[in-house]
Amino acid sequence: MGADGVQVAKDIHDMFRVHNLNADVLAASFKNSQQILNLCKHGIGAVTAAPDVLRALTYHDATFTAEENFTQDFYALVNEVKGTHLK
């Protein structure tokens, strides 16, 4: 309807807090992971989104590279300490 959904959710969240209402926002149907990150940074912790959008929050090339490097370093250390080669 032409509104900024992220801003609307933030505004509702702020109104709940200003008026000490015991309620939370469930932000729905966001189309990209950046929108969800912006909501979380503002304190909104519940969202609905398509699986591919949620998956994008956890998948990043730098994360995979760091994980791979950590795993290689770990096994190199274990092999050195144990004197065996793990597969």
C-alpha positions as CSV (number, residue, x, y, z in Angstrom):
1,M,0.0,0.0,0.0
2,G,3.0,2.3,-0.5
3,A,4.1,2.3,3.1
4,D,7.6,1.3,4.4
5,G,6.8,-1.9,6.2
6,V,10.0,-1.8,8.3
7,Q,9.2,1.7,9.5
8,V,5.6,0.8,10.3
9,A,6.7,-2.2,12.4
10,K,9.3,0.0,14.2
11,D,6.6,2.7,14.9
12,I,4.2,0.1,16.3
13,H,6.9,-1.4,18.4
14,D,7.8,2.1,19.8
15,M,4.2,2.9,20.5
16,F,3.8,-0.3,22.5
17,R,6.9,0.6,24.5
18,V,6.0,4.3,25.1
19,H,2.6,3.2,26.4
20,N,4.0,0.3,28.5
21,L,1.8,-2.2,26.7
22,N,2.5,-5.8,27.3
23,A,2.6,-6.7,23.6
24,D,5.1,-7.4,20.9
25,V,5.2,-7.0,17.2
26,L,5.2,-10.0,14.9
27,A,6.5,-8.4,11.7
28,A,5.3,-10.4,8.7
29,S,6.2,-11.1,5.0
30,F,9.4,-9.2,4.6
31,K,11.2,-9.8,1.3
32,N,14.9,-9.6,2.2
33,S,17.3,-10.4,5.0
34,Q,18.3,-6.7,5.4
35,Q,14.8,-5.7,6.4
36,I,14.8,-8.4,9.0
37,L,18.1,-7.3,10.4
38,N,16.8,-3.7,10.6
39,L,13.8,-4.9,12.6
40,C,16.0,-7.0,15.0
41,K,18.3,-4.1,15.6
42,H,15.3,-2.1,16.6
43,G,14.3,-4.7,19.1
44,I,11.7,-6.6,17.1
45,G,12.5,-10.3,17.6
46,A,9.6,-12.1,15.8
47,V,9.2,-12.1,12.1
48,T,7.7,-14.3,9.4
49,A,9.4,-14.6,6.0
50,A,10.0,-17.0,3.2
51,P,12.5,-19.8,3.9
52,D,15.0,-18.4,1.4
53,V,14.9,-15.0,3.1
54,L,15.5,-16.6,6.5
55,R,18.3,-18.8,5.1
56,A,20.0,-15.7,3.8
57,L,20.4,-14.5,7.4
58,T,22.8,-17.4,8.1
59,Y,24.5,-18.1,4.8
60,H,27.5,-15.9,3.9
61,D,30.7,-16.7,2.0
62,A,32.9,-15.2,4.8
63,T,31.2,-17.4,7.4
64,F,31.8,-20.5,5.3
65,T,35.5,-19.6,4.8
66,A,36.0,-18.9,8.5
67,E,34.3,-22.2,9.4
68,E,36.5,-24.1,6.9
69,N,39.7,-22.5,8.2
70,F,38.7,-23.2,11.8
71,T,38.0,-26.8,11.0
72,Q,41.3,-27.3,9.1
73,D,43.2,-25.7,12.0
74,F,41.4,-27.8,14.5
75,Y,42.1,-31.1,12.7
76,A,45.7,-30.0,12.1
77,L,46.1,-29.5,15.9
78,V,44.3,-32.7,16.8
79,N,46.5,-34.7,14.4
80,E,49.6,-33.1,15.8
81,V,48.6,-33.8,19.4
82,K,47.3,-37.4,18.8
83,G,49.7,-38.4,16.2
84,T,47.0,-39.8,14.0
85,H,45.2,-38.7,10.9
86,L,41.5,-38.2,11.2
87,K,39.2,-38.6,8.2
